[in-house]
Amino acid sequence: MSDLEVHGPLVTQLAAPKIPEGERVDFDDIHRKRMEKDLLELQTLIDVHFEQRKKEEEELIGLKDRIESRRAERAEQQRVRAEKERHRQTRIAKTRRQKYEVSHLAENIQNWYFKNG
């Protein structure tokens, strides 16, 4: 689909120059009017182009902001997850150490009991 179909007519329709019925035709006037019409059409196309670029630039900035926000959010999630995992590993190590100490204590008590018993 072209810009004309999407955005509607870009240029106001100018009437074709009237050619006088007499013998004299002012080709310079016809050429000047044609140049004015072409210039107006070109200016309109340029305006539409830059409006579209501005919209796309705003969308791009918004997308970059979303990406940066998401990266920061993910970094925070990973930091929290790593901290939780570190605490979990510490808890597991502590529990294992306590079990080890209890088992050695029980072993020491048994050894003492059998020696002194």
C-alpha positions as a printed Julia matrix, in Angstrom:
117×3 Matrix{Float64}:
  0.0     0.0     0.0
  1.41    3.39   -0.86
  1.46    6.45    1.4
 -1.32    7.89   -0.71
 -3.6     4.97    0.1
 -2.72    4.91    3.79
 -2.75    8.62    4.57
 -5.33    9.76    2.06
 -4.68   12.45   -0.51
 -1.51   14.32    0.29
 -1.95   17.32   -1.96
 -4.99   19.46   -2.38
 -6.1    19.07   -5.93
 -5.21   22.14   -7.94
 -7.23   22.95  -11.0
 -5.46   22.47  -14.28
 -4.38   25.79  -15.74
 -6.94   27.26  -18.1
 -5.69   27.68  -21.6
 -7.05   30.88  -23.02
 -9.15   30.56  -26.11
 -7.32   33.3   -27.91
 -4.28   32.88  -30.1
 -1.76   33.54  -27.36
 -0.87   30.82  -24.87
  1.39   31.83  -22.0
  3.61   28.77  -21.68
  5.71   30.47  -19.02
  2.6    30.84  -16.85
  1.62   27.2   -17.46
  5.17   26.1   -16.61
  5.25   28.28  -13.47
  1.91   26.88  -12.25
  3.1    23.34  -12.93
  6.32   24.03  -10.98
  4.29   25.48   -8.07
  2.06   22.41   -8.05
  5.09   20.08   -8.14
  6.79   22.06   -5.35
  3.66   21.91   -3.19
  3.39   18.15   -3.76
  7.07   17.66   -2.94
  6.79   19.75    0.24
  3.77   17.7     1.3
  5.62   14.44    0.69
  8.6    15.73    2.66
  6.33   16.76    5.56
  4.65   13.34    5.6
  8.04   11.63    5.46
  9.41   13.57    8.41
  6.22   13.11   10.43
  6.54    9.37    9.89
 10.23    9.47   10.84
  9.38   11.38   14.0
  6.75    8.76   14.95
  9.17    5.93   14.23
 11.9     7.66   16.25
  9.51    8.03   19.21
  8.58    4.35   18.92
 12.26    3.41   18.79
 13.03    5.48   21.9
 10.09    3.84   23.68
 11.32    0.4    22.65
 14.86    1.16   23.83
 13.45    2.36   27.16
 11.42   -0.86   27.52
 14.48   -2.97   26.7
 16.62   -1.13   29.25
 13.87   -1.38   31.87
 13.51   -5.11   31.2
 17.29   -5.62   31.45
 17.36   -3.85   34.81
 14.39   -5.89   36.01
 16.05   -9.15   34.92
 19.34   -8.17   36.59
 17.47   -7.51   39.84
 15.62  -10.83   39.56
 18.9   -12.68   38.99
 20.54  -10.9    41.92
 17.64  -11.84   44.23
 17.65  -15.41   42.93
 21.42  -15.74   43.48
 21.06  -14.36   47.02
 18.28  -16.85   47.81
 20.39  -19.68   46.41
 23.38  -18.57   48.5
 21.18  -18.58   51.63
 19.82  -22.0    50.7
 23.32  -23.41   50.25
 24.38  -21.91   53.59
 21.35  -23.49   55.28
 22.11  -26.88   53.7
 25.76  -26.69   54.79
 24.73  -25.72   58.32
 22.24  -28.61   58.5
 24.87  -31.07   57.25
 27.4   -29.75   59.76
 24.86  -30.13   62.59
 24.04  -33.69   61.51
 27.75  -34.47   61.32
 28.36  -32.99   64.78
 25.4   -34.89   66.23
 26.56  -38.16   64.68
 30.09  -37.65   66.01
 28.73  -36.71   69.42
 26.64  -39.88   69.48
 29.7   -41.87   68.37
 31.81  -40.28   71.09
 29.15  -41.07   73.71
 28.99  -44.68   72.53
 32.78  -44.97   72.6
 32.91  -43.48   76.1
 30.09  -45.77   77.28
 31.84  -48.87   75.95
 35.15  -47.84   77.48
 33.77  -46.82   80.83
 30.68  -48.85   80.86
